[in-house]
Each structure stands twice: as C-alpha cells, then as structure tokens.
C-alpha cells in the first residue's frame, strides 16, 4: 500500500536545515560592532559641535539610522532570523524611514532661525 507523505511545514524544514551551532556569533563580531557604534556615537557628538546649520540634523539622523541598522542586524540577530521576522523588521525600518523623511521634509521647509546664543 502506498502511503502519501506530506512534506513538513516550511518553518520545520527551515529549522531542520540549520546547524545548531551555526548561529553562535564569535565575540570579535560583537566587539567590532561595539567599536563601530562607539565611533558613530563620537561622530554624532562631534557633529553637534560643528556649526552646519540645518545639516547637523540631517547628518545626525543619518548616523542614527546607521546605528539602528547595526543594532538590528547584529544584536537582534536579524541575519539569522526566519524570513517573516526579517520582513517584519525591514518593514518597521522602512516605516521609520518614512516617518523621519516626512519630519525632515517639514523641518527643511521652514525658515532657519539661528539660536540666540
């Protein structure tokens, strides 16, 4: 008698393919990401001291987006996550980019008033 075997669900196949030790990240990866995050923190702190007008805001938002991506990819383990988790995180980041872009468009459309100090 022939028994028709149905394939396991997609998430079970994905988990079976993974090596249990494959998701262990070496410590030097974390140290490299930490050093990069600290360099970006220093860059954003130093850019606040340089009088660039409204470009300070744009530069600091760009630096914060890069820092957010680093945290998402390495500390939240998005590179090893399932497809649905990666898609959800990517869509959240796209939504954050849209909100920042709309806020930046509003900010740039106003007249620049220098601070009184």
N, CA, C and O atoms as a GROMACS GRO file, in nm:
protein
  468
    1UNK      N    1   0.083  -0.116   0.000
    1UNK     CA    2   0.000   0.000   0.000
    1UNK      C    3   0.090   0.124   0.000
    1UNK      O    4   0.182   0.136   0.080
    2UNK      N    5   0.060   0.216  -0.090
    2UNK     CA    6   0.138   0.340  -0.099
    2UNK      C    7   0.079   0.444  -0.004
    2UNK      O    8  -0.040   0.474  -0.007
    3UNK      N    9   0.166   0.496   0.079
    3UNK     CA   10   0.126   0.600   0.173
    3UNK      C   11   0.183   0.731   0.122
    3UNK      O   12   0.303   0.745   0.100
    4UNK      N   13   0.095   0.826   0.103
    4UNK     CA   14   0.139   0.957   0.055
    4UNK      C   15   0.186   1.037   0.176
    4UNK      O   16   0.111   1.061   0.271
    5UNK      N   17   0.312   1.078   0.169
    5UNK     CA   18   0.368   1.156   0.279
    5UNK      C   19   0.363   1.304   0.243
    5UNK      O   20   0.412   1.344   0.138
    6UNK      N   21   0.304   1.382   0.329
    6UNK     CA   22   0.301   1.526   0.304
    6UNK      C   23   0.430   1.586   0.360
    6UNK      O   24   0.480   1.543   0.463
    7UNK      N   25   0.483   1.686   0.291
    7UNK     CA   26   0.607   1.747   0.340
    7UNK      C   27   0.579   1.827   0.468
    7UNK      O   28   0.468   1.877   0.489
    8UNK      N   29   0.680   1.838   0.551
    8UNK     CA   30   0.661   1.917   0.674
    8UNK      C   31   0.641   2.064   0.640
    8UNK      O   32   0.676   2.107   0.530
    9UNK      N   33   0.586   2.141   0.731
    9UNK     CA   34   0.566   2.283   0.704
    9UNK      C   35   0.700   2.355   0.681
    9UNK      O   36   0.807   2.304   0.715
   10UNK      N   37   0.690   2.473   0.622
   10UNK     CA   38   0.811   2.546   0.581
   10UNK      C   39   0.900   2.580   0.700
   10UNK      O   40   1.022   2.571   0.690
   11UNK      N   41   0.840   2.618   0.814
   11UNK     CA   42   0.924   2.655   0.927
   11UNK      C   43   0.998   2.534   0.984
   11UNK      O   44   1.109   2.548   1.035
   12UNK      N   45   0.938   2.415   0.975
   12UNK     CA   46   1.005   2.294   1.023
   12UNK      C   47   1.120   2.257   0.930
   12UNK      O   48   1.226   2.213   0.977
   13UNK      N   49   1.101   2.275   0.800
   13UNK     CA   50   1.210   2.248   0.706
   13UNK      C   51   1.325   2.345   0.727
   13UNK      O   52   1.442   2.307   0.718
   14UNK      N   53   1.291   2.470   0.755
   14UNK     CA   54   1.396   2.570   0.776
   14UNK      C   55   1.474   2.540   0.903
   14UNK      O   56   1.597   2.553   0.905
   15UNK      N   57   1.406   2.500   1.009
   15UNK     CA   58   1.475   2.468   1.133
   15UNK      C   59   1.560   2.342   1.118
   15UNK      O   60   1.665   2.331   1.180
   16UNK      N   61   1.515   2.247   1.037
   16UNK     CA   62   1.590   2.123   1.019
   16UNK      C   63   1.718   2.148   0.940
   16UNK      O   64   1.818   2.079   0.960
   17UNK      N   65   1.715   2.247   0.850
   17UNK     CA   66   1.833   2.278   0.770
   17UNK      C   67   1.943   2.343   0.851
   17UNK      O   68   2.061   2.328   0.820
   18UNK      N   69   1.905   2.414   0.954
   18UNK     CA   70   2.002   2.490   1.030
   18UNK      C   71   2.087   2.400   1.118
   18UNK      O   72   2.040   2.302   1.176
   19UNK      N   73   2.212   2.435   1.123
   19UNK     CA   74   2.304   2.368   1.214
   19UNK      C   75   2.288   2.433   1.351
   19UNK      O   76   2.290   2.556   1.359
   20UNK      N   77   2.274   2.357   1.458
   20UNK     CA   78   2.252   2.418   1.589
   20UNK      C   79   2.365   2.511   1.632
   20UNK      O   80   2.342   2.606   1.707
   21UNK      N   81   2.485   2.486   1.587
   21UNK     CA   82   2.597   2.572   1.626
   21UNK      C   83   2.623   2.683   1.526
   21UNK      O   84   2.716   2.762   1.543
   22UNK      N   85   2.542   2.691   1.421
   22UNK     CA   86   2.568   2.791   1.317
   22UNK      C   87   2.534   2.932   1.362
   22UNK      O   88   2.591   3.028   1.309
   23UNK      N   89   2.444   2.947   1.456
   23UNK     CA   90   2.403   3.081   1.496
   23UNK      C   91   2.489   3.139   1.608
   23UNK      O   92   2.460   3.249   1.655
   24UNK      N   93   2.592   3.071   1.651
   24UNK     CA   94   2.680   3.123   1.754
   24UNK      C   95   2.776   3.221   1.690
   24UNK      O   96   2.856   3.185   1.604
   25UNK      N   97   2.766   3.345   1.733
   25UNK     CA   98   2.848   3.451   1.676
   25UNK      C   99   2.974   3.467   1.759
   25UNK      O  100   2.968   3.467   1.882
   26UNK      N  101   3.088   3.479   1.692
   26UNK     CA  102   3.212   3.498   1.769
   26UNK      C  103   3.213   3.632   1.844
   26UNK      O  104   3.147   3.727   1.803
   27UNK      N  105   3.288   3.637   1.951
   27UNK     CA  106   3.294   3.756   2.035
   27UNK      C  107   3.353   3.874   1.958
   27UNK      O  108   3.313   3.988   1.980
   28UNK      N  109   3.446   3.848   1.868
   28UNK     CA  110   3.510   3.958   1.796
   28UNK      C  111   3.410   4.031   1.706
   28UNK      O  112   3.429   4.149   1.676
   29UNK      N  113   3.303   3.963   1.662
   29UNK     CA  114   3.197   4.032   1.586
   29UNK      C  115   3.132   4.138   1.673
   29UNK      O  116   3.112   4.251   1.630
   30UNK      N  117   3.098   4.099   1.795
   30UNK     CA  118   3.033   4.192   1.886
   30UNK      C  119   3.126   4.308   1.922
   30UNK      O  120   3.082   4.423   1.932
   31UNK      N  121   3.253   4.278   1.940
   31UNK     CA  122   3.348   4.384   1.973
   31UNK      C  123   3.366   4.480   1.855
   31UNK      O  124   3.381   4.600   1.875
   32UNK      N  125   3.366   4.427   1.734
   32UNK     CA  126   3.378   4.512   1.616
   32UNK      C  127   3.255   4.602   1.600
   32UNK      O  128   3.268   4.720   1.568
   33UNK      N  129   3.137   4.546   1.622
   33UNK     CA  130   3.014   4.625   1.614
   33UNK      C  131   3.011   4.728   1.726
   33UNK      O  132   2.969   4.842   1.705
   34UNK      N  133   3.056   4.691   1.845
   34UNK     CA  134   3.062   4.786   1.956
   34UNK      C  135   3.157   4.901   1.924
   34UNK      O  136   3.124   5.017   1.950
   35UNK      N  137   3.274   4.870   1.867
   35UNK     CA  138   3.368   4.975   1.830
   35UNK      C  139   3.308   5.067   1.723
   35UNK      O  140   3.327   5.188   1.727
   36UNK      N  141   3.237   5.009   1.628
   36UNK     CA  142   3.172   5.089   1.524
   36UNK      C  143   3.064   5.179   1.583
   36UNK      O  144   3.053   5.296   1.546
   37UNK      N  145   2.984   5.124   1.674
   37UNK     CA  146   2.880   5.204   1.739
   37UNK      C  147   2.940   5.318   1.822
   37UNK      O  148   2.886   5.429   1.824
   38UNK      N  149   3.052   5.291   1.888
   38UNK     CA  150   3.116   5.397   1.966
   38UNK      C  151   3.176   5.504   1.875
   38UNK      O  152   3.173   5.623   1.909
   39UNK      N  153   3.229   5.464   1.760
   39UNK     CA  154   3.281   5.563   1.664
   39UNK      C  155   3.167   5.648   1.608
   39UNK      O  156   3.183   5.769   1.591
   40UNK      N  157   3.053   5.586   1.580
   40UNK     CA  158   2.939   5.663   1.532
   40UNK      C  159   2.884   5.756   1.640
   40UNK      O  160   2.837   5.865   1.610
   41UNK      N  161   2.888   5.712   1.765
   41UNK     CA  162   2.848   5.797   1.876
   41UNK      C  163   2.941   5.918   1.886
   41UNK      O  164   2.895   6.031   1.906
   42UNK      N  165   3.070   5.896   1.872
   42UNK     CA  166   3.166   6.005   1.874
   42UNK      C  167   3.143   6.100   1.755
   42UNK      O  168   3.152   6.222   1.770
   43UNK      N  169   3.114   6.043   1.638
   43UNK     CA  170   3.088   6.127   1.520
   43UNK      C  171   2.964   6.212   1.539
   43UNK      O  172   2.963   6.330   1.502
   44UNK      N  173   2.859   6.156   1.598
   44UNK     CA  174   2.738   6.236   1.618
   44UNK      C  175   2.760   6.341   1.725
   44UNK      O  176   2.704   6.451   1.716
   45UNK      N  177   2.839   6.312   1.828
   45UNK     CA  178   2.868   6.412   1.931
   45UNK      C  179   2.954   6.524   1.874
   45UNK      O  180   2.931   6.641   1.905
   46UNK      N  181   3.052   6.490   1.793
   46UNK     CA  182   3.138   6.593   1.734
   46UNK      C  183   3.065   6.674   1.628
   46UNK      O  184   3.095   6.793   1.610
   47UNK      N  185   2.972   6.614   1.557
   47UNK     CA  186   2.898   6.689   1.456
   47UNK      C  187   2.806   6.793   1.518
   47UNK      O  188   2.769   6.890   1.453
   48UNK      N  189   2.769   6.772   1.644
   48UNK     CA  190   2.686   6.872   1.712
   48UNK      C  191   2.768   6.997   1.746
   48UNK      O  192   2.710   7.104   1.767
   49UNK      N  193   2.900   6.984   1.752
   49UNK     CA  194   2.984   7.098   1.783
   49UNK      C  195   3.020   7.182   1.661
   49UNK      O  196   3.064   7.296   1.674
   50UNK      N  197   3.002   7.127   1.543
   50UNK     CA  198   3.035   7.197   1.419
   50UNK      C  199   2.910   7.272   1.372
   50UNK      O  200   2.806   7.210   1.353
   51UNK      N  201   2.919   7.404   1.352
   51UNK     CA  202   2.802   7.480   1.309
   51UNK      C  203   2.773   7.461   1.160
   51UNK      O  204   2.830   7.531   1.076
   52UNK      N  205   2.686   7.369   1.128
   52UNK     CA  206   2.650   7.341   0.989
   52UNK      C  207   2.507   7.382   0.956
   52UNK      O  208   2.458   7.352   0.847
   53UNK      N  209   2.441   7.450   1.048
   53UNK     CA  210   2.303   7.490   1.022
   53UNK      C  211   2.209   7.370   1.032
   53UNK      O  212   2.219   7.288   1.123
   54UNK      N  213   2.117   7.362   0.935
   54UNK     CA  214   2.021   7.251   0.939
   54UNK      C  215   2.083   7.119   0.895
   54UNK      O  216   2.020   7.014   0.908
   55UNK      N  217   2.205   7.122   0.841
   55UNK     CA  218   2.272   6.998   0.802
   55UNK      C  219   2.311   6.913   0.924
   55UNK      O  220   2.328   6.792   0.911
   56UNK      N  221   2.326   6.976   1.040
   56UNK     CA  222   2.353   6.898   1.162
   56UNK      C  223   2.244   6.795   1.186
   56UNK      O  224   2.273   6.680   1.221
   57UNK      N  225   2.120   6.835   1.169
   57UNK     CA  226   2.008   6.744   1.190
   57UNK      C  227   2.012   6.630   1.089
   57UNK      O  228   1.991   6.514   1.126
   58UNK      N  229   2.038   6.661   0.965
   58UNK     CA  230   2.041   6.559   0.860
   58UNK      C  231   2.154   6.460   0.885
   58UNK      O  232   2.135   6.338   0.873
   59UNK      N  233   2.271   6.511   0.919
   59UNK     CA  234   2.386   6.423   0.945
   59UNK      C  235   2.360   6.334   1.065
   59UNK      O  236   2.388   6.214   1.061
   60UNK      N  237   2.306   6.391   1.173
   60UNK     CA  238   2.280   6.311   1.292
   60UNK      C  239   2.170   6.208   1.270
   60UNK      O  240   2.175   6.099   1.327
   61UNK      N  241   2.070   6.240   1.189
   61UNK     CA  242   1.968   6.140   1.157
   61UNK      C  243   2.027   6.026   1.074
   61UNK      O  244   1.992   5.910   1.094
   62UNK      N  245   2.116   6.059   0.982
   62UNK     CA  246   2.182   5.955   0.903
   62UNK      C  247   2.267   5.864   0.990
   62UNK      O  248   2.266   5.742   0.974
   63UNK      N  249   2.341   5.924   1.083
   63UNK     CA  250   2.423   5.844   1.175
   63UNK      C  251   2.335   5.756   1.262
   63UNK      O  252   2.368   5.640   1.287
   64UNK      N  253   2.222   5.810   1.309
   64UNK     CA  254   2.134   5.728   1.393
   64UNK      C  255   2.070   5.614   1.314
   64UNK      O  256   2.046   5.507   1.370
   65UNK      N  257   2.042   5.634   1.187
   65UNK     CA  258   1.989   5.525   1.105
   65UNK      C  259   2.092   5.415   1.087
   65UNK      O  260   2.058   5.296   1.090
   66UNK      N  261   2.218   5.452   1.068
   66UNK     CA  262   2.324   5.352   1.055
   66UNK      C  263   2.338   5.274   1.186
   66UNK      O  264   2.354   5.152   1.184
   67UNK      N  265   2.333   5.344   1.299
   67UNK     CA  266   2.342   5.276   1.428
   67UNK      C  267   2.224   5.182   1.450
   67UNK      O  268   2.240   5.073   1.504
   68UNK      N  269   2.105   5.225   1.407
   68UNK     CA  270   1.987   5.140   1.421
   68UNK      C  271   2.003   5.013   1.338
   68UNK      O  272   1.970   4.903   1.384
   69UNK      N  273   2.052   5.027   1.216
   69UNK     CA  274   2.074   4.910   1.131
   69UNK      C  275   2.175   4.814   1.192
   69UNK      O  276   2.155   4.692   1.189
   70UNK      N  277   2.283   4.866   1.248
   70UNK     CA  278   2.382   4.779   1.312
   70UNK      C  279   2.322   4.702   1.429
   70UNK      O  280   2.347   4.583   1.445
   71UNK      N  281   2.244   4.771   1.511
   71UNK     CA  282   2.182   4.703   1.626
   71UNK      C  283   2.084   4.597   1.578
   71UNK      O  284   2.079   4.487   1.632
   72UNK      N  285   2.005   4.631   1.474
   72UNK     CA  286   1.907   4.534   1.423
   72UNK      C  287   1.976   4.412   1.365
   72UNK      O  288   1.934   4.299   1.390
   73UNK      N  289   2.080   4.432   1.288
   73UNK     CA  290   2.144   4.320   1.219
   73UNK      C  291   2.223   4.230   1.313
   73UNK      O  292   2.216   4.107   1.302
   74UNK      N  293   2.297   4.289   1.406
   74UNK     CA  294   2.388   4.208   1.485
   74UNK      C  295   2.335   4.173   1.624
   74UNK      O  296   2.343   4.058   1.665
   75UNK      N  297   2.281   4.270   1.697
   75UNK     CA  298   2.238   4.241   1.832
   75UNK      C  299   2.099   4.178   1.837
   75UNK      O  300   2.068   4.105   1.930
   76UNK      N  301   2.015   4.207   1.737
   76UNK     CA  302   1.884   4.143   1.732
   76UNK      C  303   1.886   4.017   1.646
   76UNK      O  304   1.783   3.953   1.628
   77UNK      N  305   2.002   3.982   1.592
   77UNK     CA  306   2.025   3.861   1.513
   77UNK      C  307   1.931   3.850   1.394
   77UNK      O  308   1.877   3.743   1.366
   78UNK      N  309   1.911   3.961   1.324
   78UNK     CA  310   1.822   3.960   1.208
   78UNK      C  311   1.882   3.881   1.091
   78UNK      O  312   1.808   3.834   1.005
   79UNK      N  313   2.013   3.867   1.087
   79UNK     CA  314   2.074   3.793   0.977
   79UNK      C  315   2.046   3.643   0.988
   79UNK      O  316   2.049   3.572   0.887
   80UNK      N  317   2.018   3.596   1.109
   80UNK     CA  318   1.990   3.453   1.128
   80UNK      C  319   1.843   3.423   1.152
   80UNK      O  320   1.807   3.309   1.178
   81UNK      N  321   1.759   3.524   1.145
   81UNK     CA  322   1.617   3.506   1.176
   81UNK      C  323   1.542   3.445   1.057
   81UNK      O  324   1.595   3.436   0.946
   82UNK      N  325   1.420   3.403   1.084
   82UNK     CA  326   1.337   3.349   0.977
   82UNK      C  327   1.292   3.460   0.883
   82UNK      O  328   1.304   3.578   0.916
   83UNK      N  329   1.242   3.422   0.770
   83UNK     CA  330   1.205   3.517   0.665
   83UNK      C  331   1.096   3.614   0.711
   83UNK      O  332   1.103   3.733   0.681
   84UNK      N  333   0.998   3.565   0.784
   84UNK     CA  334   0.890   3.651   0.830
   84UNK      C  335   0.941   3.755   0.931
   84UNK      O  336   0.898   3.870   0.928
   85UNK      N  337   1.031   3.713   1.018
   85UNK     CA  338   1.088   3.806   1.115
   85UNK      C  339   1.170   3.913   1.044
   85UNK      O  340   1.161   4.031   1.078
   86UNK      N  341   1.250   3.873   0.946
   86UNK     CA  342   1.330   3.970   0.871
   86UNK      C  343   1.240   4.066   0.794
   86UNK      O  344   1.268   4.186   0.789
   87UNK      N  345   1.133   4.016   0.736
   87UNK     CA  346   1.041   4.102   0.661
   87UNK      C  347   0.973   4.202   0.754
   87UNK      O  348   0.960   4.319   0.721
   88UNK      N  349   0.929   4.155   0.870
   88UNK     CA  350   0.864   4.244   0.966
   88UNK      C  351   0.961   4.352   1.015
   88UNK      O  352   0.923   4.469   1.025
   89UNK      N  353   1.083   4.314   1.044
   89UNK     CA  354   1.181   4.413   1.088
   89UNK      C  355   1.215   4.511   0.977
   89UNK      O  356   1.230   4.631   1.003
   90UNK      N  357   1.227   4.463   0.855
   90UNK     CA  358   1.257   4.552   0.742
   90UNK      C  359   1.143   4.650   0.720
   90UNK      O  360   1.166   4.768   0.694
   91UNK      N  361   1.020   4.602   0.730
   91UNK     CA  362   0.907   4.692   0.713
   91UNK      C  363   0.899   4.795   0.825
   91UNK      O  364   0.861   4.909   0.802
   92UNK      N  365   0.934   4.755   0.946
   92UNK     CA  366   0.939   4.851   1.055
   92UNK      C  367   1.044   4.958   1.031
   92UNK      O  368   1.022   5.075   1.059
   93UNK      N  369   1.159   4.917   0.978
   93UNK     CA  370   1.264   5.014   0.948
   93UNK      C  371   1.222   5.104   0.832
   93UNK      O  372   1.252   5.224   0.834
   94UNK      N  373   1.153   5.049   0.732
   94UNK     CA  374   1.103   5.131   0.621
   94UNK      C  375   1.002   5.233   0.673
   94UNK      O  376   1.003   5.349   0.632
   95UNK      N  377   0.914   5.191   0.762
   95UNK     CA  378   0.816   5.282   0.820
   95UNK      C  379   0.885   5.392   0.900
   95UNK      O  380   0.845   5.508   0.893
   96UNK      N  381   0.988   5.357   0.977
   96UNK     CA  382   1.065   5.457   1.050
   96UNK      C  383   1.131   5.555   0.953
   96UNK      O  384   1.134   5.675   0.980
   97UNK      N  385   1.183   5.506   0.841
   97UNK     CA  386   1.244   5.593   0.741
   97UNK      C  387   1.142   5.689   0.680
   97UNK      O  388   1.172   5.806   0.658
   98UNK      N  389   1.022   5.640   0.655
   98UNK     CA  390   0.916   5.726   0.601
   98UNK      C  391   0.881   5.835   0.701
   98UNK      O  392   0.867   5.952   0.664
   99UNK      N  393   0.865   5.798   0.828
   99UNK     CA  394   0.832   5.898   0.930
   99UNK      C  395   0.943   6.001   0.946
   99UNK      O  396   0.915   6.120   0.959
  100UNK      N  397   1.068   5.957   0.947
  100UNK     CA  398   1.179   6.051   0.957
  100UNK      C  399   1.185   6.139   0.833
  100UNK      O  400   1.212   6.258   0.844
  101UNK      N  401   1.160   6.082   0.716
  101UNK     CA  402   1.162   6.160   0.593
  101UNK      C  403   1.054   6.267   0.591
  101UNK      O  404   1.079   6.380   0.549
  102UNK      N  405   0.934   6.234   0.635
  102UNK     CA  406   0.827   6.333   0.641
  102UNK      C  407   0.858   6.442   0.743
  102UNK      O  408   0.831   6.560   0.719
  103UNK      N  409   0.913   6.403   0.857
  103UNK     CA  410   0.951   6.502   0.957
  103UNK      C  411   1.062   6.592   0.905
  103UNK      O  412   1.062   6.713   0.928
  104UNK      N  413   1.158   6.532   0.835
  104UNK     CA  414   1.267   6.610   0.778
  104UNK      C  415   1.218   6.704   0.669
  104UNK      O  416   1.267   6.816   0.658
  105UNK      N  417   1.122   6.660   0.590
  105UNK     CA  418   1.066   6.748   0.487
  105UNK      C  419   0.996   6.868   0.551
  105UNK      O  420   1.007   6.980   0.502
  106UNK      N  421   0.925   6.844   0.661
  106UNK     CA  422   0.862   6.955   0.732
  106UNK      C  423   0.967   7.047   0.792
  106UNK      O  424   0.954   7.169   0.788
  107UNK      N  425   1.070   6.990   0.848
  107UNK     CA  426   1.176   7.068   0.911
  107UNK      C  427   1.250   7.154   0.808
  107UNK      O  428   1.280   7.271   0.834
  108UNK      N  429   1.279   7.097   0.691
  108UNK     CA  430   1.354   7.170   0.590
  108UNK      C  431   1.270   7.275   0.518
  108UNK      O  432   1.326   7.366   0.456
  109UNK      N  433   1.139   7.264   0.524
  109UNK     CA  434   1.055   7.360   0.455
  109UNK      C  435   1.036   7.489   0.536
  109UNK      O  436   0.980   7.586   0.485
  110UNK      N  437   1.082   7.491   0.659
  110UNK     CA  438   1.068   7.609   0.743
  110UNK      C  439   1.192   7.697   0.730
  110UNK      O  440   1.299   7.651   0.691
  111UNK      N  441   1.174   7.823   0.764
  111UNK     CA  442   1.286   7.917   0.760
  111UNK      C  443   1.380   7.889   0.878
  111UNK      O  444   1.335   7.859   0.988
  112UNK      N  445   1.509   7.899   0.852
  112UNK     CA  446   1.608   7.873   0.957
  112UNK      C  447   1.623   7.996   1.044
  112UNK      O  448   1.652   8.106   0.995
  113UNK      N  449   1.604   7.978   1.174
  113UNK     CA  450   1.621   8.085   1.271
  113UNK      C  451   1.740   8.045   1.358
  113UNK      O  452   1.734   7.945   1.430
  114UNK      N  453   1.850   8.123   1.352
  114UNK     CA  454   1.968   8.083   1.432
  114UNK      C  455   1.938   8.094   1.582
  114UNK      O  456   1.857   8.178   1.624
  115UNK      N  457   2.002   8.009   1.662
  115UNK     CA  458   1.979   8.015   1.806
  115UNK      C  459   2.033   8.145   1.863
  115UNK      O  460   2.127   8.203   1.807
  116UNK      N  461   1.975   8.192   1.974
  116UNK     CA  462   2.017   8.322   2.029
  116UNK      C  463   2.153   8.321   2.096
  116UNK      O  464   2.206   8.429   2.124
  117UNK      N  465   2.212   8.209   2.124
  117UNK     CA  466   2.340   8.208   2.194
  117UNK      C  467   2.455   8.214   2.103
  117UNK      O  468   2.570   8.214   2.148
   0.00000   0.00000   0.00000
